[in-house]
Amino acid sequence: MLSDILVDRFGRRHNYLRISLTERCNLRCQYCMPADGVDLTPSSKLLSQAELERVAKLFVSAGVNKIRLTGGEPTIRPDIEEICSFLRALPGLKTLAMTTNGIVLGRKLSKLRDAGLDSLNISLDTLVPAKFEFMTRRKGHSKVMEAIDAALEMGYNPLKINCVIMRGFNEDEICDFVELTREKAINVRFIEFMPFDGNVWNDKKLVSFLEIKHLVERQFPSLRRLNDHASETAKNFSIEGFKGTLSFITSMTEHFCAGCNRLRLLADGNFKVCLFGPSEVSLRDAIRSGADDNALRELINAAVKRKKAAHAGMFELAKTPNRPMIHIGG
C-alpha cells in the first residue's frame, strides 16, 4: 500500500531509491574523484548489510518500486549478491538496477542476474583505451568492453551505457557511441558534465544537450524523439533502422526537477532528497540510537517535505558545497 511519507509539498511521489553500497572504487575518474583522493568514511560508520536491508524494506513498504545500486563501485562490495537477493524478494519491488564501471562485472554478472538484478547501466566515457586510462587514472578498458558483450549475451535489453561528455576530452566520440546502437540493443545515455566537490567543473567543459543532439543529427538525420515518461530524467531518441536508442541527461541546461521521483541513501546511512542539494539526514545515527520504524518514517517524511521545487541552476550549483560524487553515489 502506498503511503504519503514519500510525497513532497509539490505532489511529487518518490518511488525510486538509489542506494550507494560503498564509497570505494577501483577507478579514479576525474569528474567523480579529486586528483588527491578523498577521505573515505570509516567502515564502522557505514551501514551494515542488516541496516541497509532494514532501511530498504521500509522504503519499499512506503511505495518505492525501483531500487538502483550505485557506489563508489557496487560490485566490489563482497555481499552484493546477498543484498540483491534480499531486495529482489521484497514485495512491491518491480525493478532492481545497478550502475557499474564494469571492471569486475564480467566475473560477477551471472550470479548477480541469478540474484535478481534485472537492469544494468555501465559507465563508459571513451572507446579509446589510452583516453580511458587518462580519464580513470587506471587500466581496464578491455574489461569494460568484455562486460558489455557479456551483459548483452545474458539478455540485458536494453543495456544502458552512461557517457559523460566533456569538451576537450570525448566530444569527438559522440557519433562513435551512437554507432554502438546500430546493431545492438544498447541505450547510450549522453550526460551533461555536472559540478561536484573536487571535479574542477567549469562551464567551458560543458557540452550541452542541444549541441550533442545537433552533432548526432548531422550524421544521423533520421533521429526521432520518443515518448518519455513523466518522471523520466532522459530525453529519449531513436534512429531509423537502429536496434538501440539514445538518451540525453540534461541536468545542467534543461533540468527535470518537476517530475523528480528519486531519493538517495548514501553508504554512510545519510538520506539525500536531491542529488544537487547539500541537505542530508542520518538514518544510521537514528538506527543506532534505537529508533523504531515509525521514527525512521517520520525522519524520512520530514526530509521529503523539505525538498525544494528545483535545483538552483548550474552556475549556483557550481558554488554550492556538496560532496564528491564518489561519496554521493552515481
C-alpha positions in Angstrom: 0.0 0.0 0.0 1.3 3.4 -0.9 1.7 5.9 1.9 2.2 9.7 1.7 5.5 9.8 3.6 7.3 9.9 0.2 5.2 12.6 -1.3 6.6 16.2 -1.1 5.0 19.6 -0.9 4.7 19.7 -4.6 2.8 16.5 -5.0 5.8 14.5 -6.3 5.6 10.9 -5.3 9.0 9.3 -4.9 9.1 5.7 -5.9 12.7 5.3 -6.9 15.6 4.9 -4.4 19.2 4.9 -5.3 21.4 3.1 -2.7 25.1 3.6 -2.6 26.6 0.4 -1.4 30.2 1.7 -0.9 32.3 4.8 -1.2 35.2 2.7 -2.5 36.0 2.4 -6.2 38.6 0.6 -8.3 38.8 3.6 -10.7 39.7 7.3 -10.1 37.6 9.1 -12.7 38.4 12.8 -12.9 34.8 14.0 -12.8 34.0 11.8 -9.8 37.0 11.9 -7.5 39.6 14.7 -6.9 43.1 14.0 -8.1 44.4 13.9 -4.5 41.7 11.4 -3.5 39.0 11.7 -0.8 38.8 10.7 2.8 36.6 7.7 3.0 34.1 7.1 5.8 35.5 4.6 8.4 33.8 1.2 7.9 32.3 1.4 11.4 30.3 4.4 10.2 28.9 2.7 7.0 25.6 1.0 7.0 25.9 -2.7 7.7 24.1 -5.2 5.5 21.4 -5.6 8.1 20.9 -1.9 8.5 20.8 -1.3 4.7 18.3 -4.1 4.3 16.1 -2.7 7.1 16.0 0.8 5.5 15.4 -0.6 2.0 12.5 -2.7 3.3 11.0 0.4 4.9 11.2 2.4 1.7 9.7 -0.3 -0.4 6.8 -0.7 2.1 6.2 3.0 1.7 5.9 2.9 -2.1 9.4 2.6 -3.6 9.2 0.1 -6.5 12.6 0.7 -8.1 16.0 0.5 -6.5 19.3 1.2 -8.2 22.5 0.1 -6.6 25.4 2.5 -7.0 28.8 3.4 -5.4 31.6 4.0 -5.4 31.7 0.8 -7.3 28.9 -1.5 -6.1 30.5 -4.7 -7.5 33.4 -4.5 -5.1 31.2 -5.0 -2.1 31.6 -8.7 -1.2 28.0 -9.2 -0.1 26.4 -7.6 -3.2 24.8 -10.9 -4.3 23.2 -11.4 -0.9 21.9 -7.8 -0.9 20.4 -8.3 -4.4 18.6 -11.5 -3.3 17.1 -9.8 -0.3 16.0 -6.7 -2.3 14.6 -8.8 -5.2 12.4 -10.7 -2.7 10.7 -7.5 -1.2 7.0 -7.4 -2.1 6.3 -4.5 -4.3 9.7 -4.0 -5.8 9.4 -4.1 -9.6 12.9 -3.2 -10.7 16.4 -3.9 -9.3 19.0 -2.0 -11.2 22.7 -1.3 -10.9 25.2 1.3 -12.2 28.7 0.0 -12.5 32.0 0.8 -14.2 32.2 -2.8 -15.5 35.7 -3.5 -14.4 34.9 -6.7 -12.4 31.4 -7.1 -13.7 32.3 -9.9 -16.2 33.1 -12.4 -13.4 30.1 -11.4 -11.2 27.3 -10.8 -13.6 26.0 -14.4 -13.8 25.5 -14.5 -10.0 24.0 -11.0 -9.9 21.5 -12.0 -12.6 20.6 -15.1 -10.7 20.2 -12.9 -7.6 17.6 -10.8 -9.4 19.5 -7.9 -11.0 17.3 -7.1 -13.9 18.5 -3.7 -15.2 22.1 -2.6 -15.8 23.9 0.7 -16.6 27.6 0.6 -17.4 29.6 3.8 -17.2 32.0 4.3 -20.2 33.2 7.7 -21.4 35.5 6.8 -24.2 36.0 4.0 -26.7 39.8 4.7 -26.9 41.9 2.7 -24.4 44.5 5.4 -23.9 41.8 8.1 -23.1 40.1 5.6 -20.8 43.4 5.3 -18.8 43.8 9.1 -18.7 40.3 9.7 -17.5 40.0 6.9 -15.0 43.7 7.0 -13.9 43.6 3.2 -14.2 43.8 0.5 -16.9 40.8 -1.7 -17.7 39.1 -0.6 -20.9 39.1 -4.1 -22.4 37.4 -5.5 -19.3 34.6 -3.0 -19.6 34.1 -3.8 -23.3 34.0 -7.5 -22.4 31.4 -6.8 -19.7 29.2 -5.0 -22.2 29.3 -8.1 -24.5 28.6 -10.4 -21.6 25.6 -8.4 -20.5 24.1 -8.3 -24.0 24.6 -12.1 -24.3 22.8 -12.6 -20.9 19.8 -10.7 -22.3 20.0 -7.3 -20.6 17.8 -5.3 -23.0 18.4 -2.5 -23.3 21.9 -2.4 -21.8 22.4 1.2 -20.8 25.8 2.9 -21.3 26.3 6.1 -19.4 28.6 8.6 -21.1 29.6 11.9 -19.6 30.5 14.3 -22.4 33.3 16.8 -21.6 34.6 19.3 -24.1 38.2 18.7 -25.0 38.0 15.0 -24.0 35.4 13.0 -25.7 33.0 15.2 -27.7 34.7 13.9 -30.8 33.5 10.3 -30.0 29.8 11.1 -29.8 28.9 9.6 -33.2 31.2 6.6 -32.4 29.0 5.9 -29.4 25.9 6.3 -31.5 27.2 3.6 -33.8 27.2 1.2 -30.8 23.4 1.2 -31.1 23.2 0.3 -34.8 23.3 -3.5 -34.3 23.0 -4.0 -30.6 20.2 -3.4 -28.0 22.2 -0.6 -26.3 20.8 2.6 -24.9 23.6 5.2 -25.0 22.9 7.9 -22.4 24.8 11.1 -23.0 25.1 13.0 -19.7 25.9 16.7 -19.3 29.0 17.3 -17.1 27.8 18.2 -13.6 29.6 20.0 -10.8 30.6 18.2 -7.6 33.2 18.8 -5.0 36.7 18.4 -6.3 35.9 17.7 -10.0 37.0 21.1 -11.2 33.8 21.8 -13.1 33.5 24.8 -15.4 31.0 25.7 -18.0 33.6 25.6 -20.7 33.9 21.9 -20.3 30.1 21.5 -20.6 28.8 20.2 -23.9 25.0 20.9 -23.8 22.3 18.6 -24.8 21.4 20.7 -27.8 25.0 20.7 -29.1 25.3 17.0 -28.7 21.9 16.5 -30.4 22.9 18.7 -33.4 26.1 16.8 -33.8 24.2 13.5 -33.9 21.5 14.9 -36.3 24.1 16.0 -38.8 25.4 12.4 -39.2 22.1 10.6 -38.5 19.3 12.8 -39.9 16.6 10.2 -39.1 17.0 10.9 -35.3 13.5 11.0 -33.8 12.2 11.8 -30.4 10.4 9.0 -28.4 7.7 9.5 -25.8 9.1 10.0 -22.3 7.5 9.0 -19.0 6.6 11.9 -16.8 9.3 11.1 -14.2 11.9 10.3 -16.9 15.3 12.0 -16.4 16.2 11.4 -20.0 15.1 12.8 -23.4 14.9 9.6 -25.5 15.5 9.2 -29.2 15.8 6.5 -31.9 17.4 6.4 -35.3 15.6 4.6 -38.1 16.9 1.1 -38.6 19.0 1.0 -35.4 18.4 -1.7 -32.8 19.3 0.5 -29.9 18.3 4.0 -28.7 19.9 7.3 -27.5 19.1 9.3 -24.4 20.2 12.7 -23.2 20.5 13.6 -19.5 20.1 17.4 -19.4 20.7 18.1 -15.7 22.5 21.4 -16.4 20.8 23.0 -19.3 17.2 21.7 -19.0 16.5 20.4 -15.6 13.8 17.8 -15.0 13.0 18.6 -11.3 9.3 19.0 -11.8 8.9 15.2 -12.4 11.6 14.1 -10.0 10.8 10.8 -8.2 14.2 10.0 -6.9 15.7 9.7 -3.4 19.2 8.6 -2.3 20.5 6.5 0.5 24.3 7.0 0.9 26.7 4.3 2.0 27.2 6.1 5.4 23.4 6.0 6.0 22.7 9.6 5.1 19.4 10.2 3.3 19.5 12.8 0.5 16.4 14.0 -1.3 18.2 15.9 -4.1 21.5 15.0 -5.9 22.5 18.6 -6.0 21.3 19.7 -2.6 23.7 19.7 0.4 21.0 18.7 2.9 21.3 15.2 4.4 19.7 13.3 7.3 21.5 10.5 9.1 19.3 7.4 9.2 22.3 5.5 10.5 22.5 7.6 13.7 18.8 7.2 14.2 19.0 3.4 13.9 22.0 3.2 16.2 20.2 5.3 18.7 17.4 2.8 18.9 14.8 4.4 16.5 11.9 2.1 15.6 10.5 2.1 12.1 7.9 4.7 12.8 10.6 7.1 14.0 12.5 6.4 10.8 9.4 7.1 8.7 9.0 10.4 10.5 12.6 11.4 9.7 12.2 10.4 6.1 8.9 12.2 5.7 10.3 15.4 7.2 13.2 15.3 4.8 11.0 14.7 1.8 8.7 17.5 2.8 11.7 19.9 2.8 12.6 19.0 -0.8 12.8 22.1 -3.0 10.9 22.6 -6.2 14.0 22.6 -8.3 17.8 22.8 -8.0 19.4 26.3 -8.2 20.8 26.2 -11.7 24.2 25.2 -13.0 26.1 28.4 -12.0 24.7 28.4 -8.5 25.3 24.6 -8.2 29.0 25.2 -9.1 29.3 27.4 -6.0 27.2 25.2 -3.6 29.0 23.0 -1.2 28.3 19.3 -2.0 30.1 16.1 -1.5 32.3 14.4 -4.2 30.3 12.1 -6.5 32.3 9.2 -5.1 30.5 9.8 -1.7 27.1 10.5 -3.1 26.8 7.6 -5.5 26.5 7.7 -9.3 
